Amino acid sequence: MTTSETFPLPDELVGIELPDEMSIISAERNTTGETNSVFYCRALFRDRQVAVYIKVAREAGGRLGHERNIIERIAPSGIPVPRILGYSPAPREALVLEELPGELIWDHIDPRRKLYDRDFSLPHFVAYGECLGRIHSLPAEGPAHRRPRLYGLIDEARIPEERFQRLVSWLTRHTPENRSQTFVHGDLNTASVLVHEGRVSGVIDWEFAGLGWREYDLAWLLRARTAFLGTAEEREAVLQG
């Protein structure tokens, strides 16, 4: 593995080993990355130009080795996942993935985004649900789903507001019974699914995948956003899929 010799790398990529015969031409930080730092790069790889995403762990627990193992395991299933071009455990975990075709499904179902078409939004919601169904059909094996933190979740004791305390009390009294586990993505959202010509062309961000409750994935998928998934029609389209 070698480092880039043709482009001044961003600080977070300095020292990260790249696959043999790869050199970076350009790199742009992806601002949507939350768990790890993500860079969209143009590169020369084995005498051809490729587009790649380089994910770099911000700290211990970035789970990029886990993501690599998950992608390798499910690639033969037919679910479209990125091709792994390289992985390095040190000095920080880094994963190099070839770009998949398509656009974020987010662009097709959010009225504020450029590719939104009201007449074709519901079929994309159906495709969104179909994608999750395919993931849940994978063999239920492997490590447990883990999400070590969730958007700065804080201890309920720090929120004295009465309605919130009633909600915490209700959830505590109604803890769901143990259910059989299935394979879950753990973070499937509108920035994790790519579509091309109406079909899912890629599923990314597998850091938190593993054995878990399908209800977790469903709740994560169906949560209302600012401009979409706030209507029964949209939620029913997802569940139909």
N, C-alpha and C positions, 0 to 999 in steps of 0.2 A: 504494500500500500504506500502511496506517495502523497505529498501535499501539493497544492496548486502552485504552479510556477508562472502562470500567465495572468493572474488577476489578484489585486490586493484584497485579501479576504477580510470580511467583517471580523471584529475582535473575537466574537464567540466561536468562529470557525478556525481561528489560528491555533495550530497544533493538532487539530483533528485530522486523523488519517483518512485519506480518500482511497477508493478502490484503485488497484493497479491500472495504469494506462488512462487515468482520468485526470483532467485538469479543468478548473473552473474558469469560465469566460465572464460570467456576471452572476451576482447574487443579490437578492432582494428579500428583506425580512417579511414574513407573513404575519401580520398583526393579529390574526384570529387565533393563533396558537396560545393555549392557556397552560397546559401542563409542562410542555417542553418548548424550547425555542425552535422555530421552523423557518427555513430559508428556501425560497424558490430560486433555483440556479439553472443557468445554461452551462453546459459542459461539453468538452470533447472526451469521448469514451471509445477507445478502440477504433480510432479514425472516423468516427461519426459524431455528429452533434446530437445531444440528447437534452431533454428537460428533466430535471430531478428535484426532489425535495430532500433536504438534509435536515433531519431532526436531531437536536442536541439537548441532552438532559440538563436542565437548569440546576438540579441538585440530586442527591441520592434519592432514589425512588421514582426516577423518570420512567422506568419499566420498558425501556426500548429493547432490551434483550428479550423480555417477555413478548413484546409486540412482534419481533422477528420470528420467534418460535410459533406464535399463533398464525401468522401469515403463511409460514411454510407448511403448517399443518392443514390449513383449510384451502390452500391454493388448488389442490386437485378436485375440490368439491364443485367447481363451476361458479362459485361466488367470485366476482371480479375484484381481485385485490392487487395492490401494487407489486411490481417485480422488485425484489431486493437486489441492489447492486453492491452493497457493502455494509458492514457493521464493524464498529470498533468499541471495545469496552473502556478504553483509556485514551487520553487522560480524563475525558468524560465520555459517557455513552453517546454514540452517534450512529444514526441509521440513515442510509442513503437509499431512496426509493425512486424508481422511475415514474414519471408523470403518467397518469391514466387519462384517457380521452373523456370529453364531456364537460359539463358545467355543474356547479353546485345545484342541487335540487332546490335549495333556498331561493335561487334566482327565479325559479318558475312558480313558486307558491306564495311569495311575499309581494303584495301589491306595490311596495315601494321600490322594487328592484327592476332592472332594465329588461329582463326577459319575461316578465310576468304577462300572461295572457289569460284573462278571466275565463275564456271559453275552454281553455286546456288545463286549468289549474287542478280541477278535481281528479283527472286521470293521473296527475303527478302525485297527489295524495294517496291514491290507490297503489301506485308503484312504490311509494314510501313504505306502506304497510306490507306489501308483498316482500320487500327486501328484508324486513324484520322477520317475517315468517320463514324465509329461507335460512336465515341465521339460526333461528330456534329449531330448525329441523336437523342441524348438524349433530353428530354424536355427542351425547352428554358425558364428556370425559375431560380430564385435565384439571388444572388448578382452579381454586375458587376465584370468583369475580371479586376484585378488590378496588374500591375507590377510597383512597386514604383521606381525602378531604373534598368538600363540596361547596364551592363558592363562598368561602369564609363563614361557614356555619358556626354559630356561636352557641354557648351554653344557654339553655332556656331560662336558667336562673337569673340571667342578666337582663331579661325582658319582663318587667313586672306587670305589663299591661294585662288586664283581666281576661280579655277575649283570647289572647295568646295562651295564657295559662290554662284556660278551659280546653283549648285545642290540644295542648300537650297532655292534659289529664285524660281526654277522650282517647287519644292515640295510645297512651299507656295501657288503658283498660281494654282496648280492642286490638291488641297485638295479633296479627294474622297467625293462624295455625301453620305448622310446618307444611310446606308443599314440596312436591317432587321437584328436583332441580333440572334445569335444562342449560344448554349453552347460550350465553348472553353476550351481546356486544359490549354492554356496560356504558356506552357513551354515544349511542346512535342519535344523531341530530341532523339538522338541515345542512350543517357544514361537513358532515361525514359521508354523505351520499352524493355521487355524481350521476348525471343522466345524459344520455345522448340519443336523440331522435325518439324520445318518449320512453326509453328503457334505461334501467339502472346499468351504468357502465363502470362503476367503481364504488367500493366501500373502503374507507380509510379509518385511521385512528383506532387501533386495536389494543391500546395500552391496558385497558381495563377489562378486556374480554376474559371469560372463564365460566365456570359453573355458577349458576345463580338462579334467581326467580325470574320467570318471564314477565311477571307483573312489574318488576323494576324497569325493564326495558320499555314496556308499554306506557307506564306512567311518565317516563323520561321523554318518550316520543310524543305523547299526546298533550303535554303541558302547554297551556295557552301562551302565545307570544304577543308582542305588541300589536302586530298587524295580521296575524293568521293563527289558525288552530283555535280560534275563539268561538266558532260556530259549530252546532251539532252536525251540520252537513259535512264540514271538513273532517271532523273527528270520525264520523260514520264512514267516510271514504277511506280513511286510514285503516279502520277496523275491517272494512270490506276486503281490503288487500291482505 
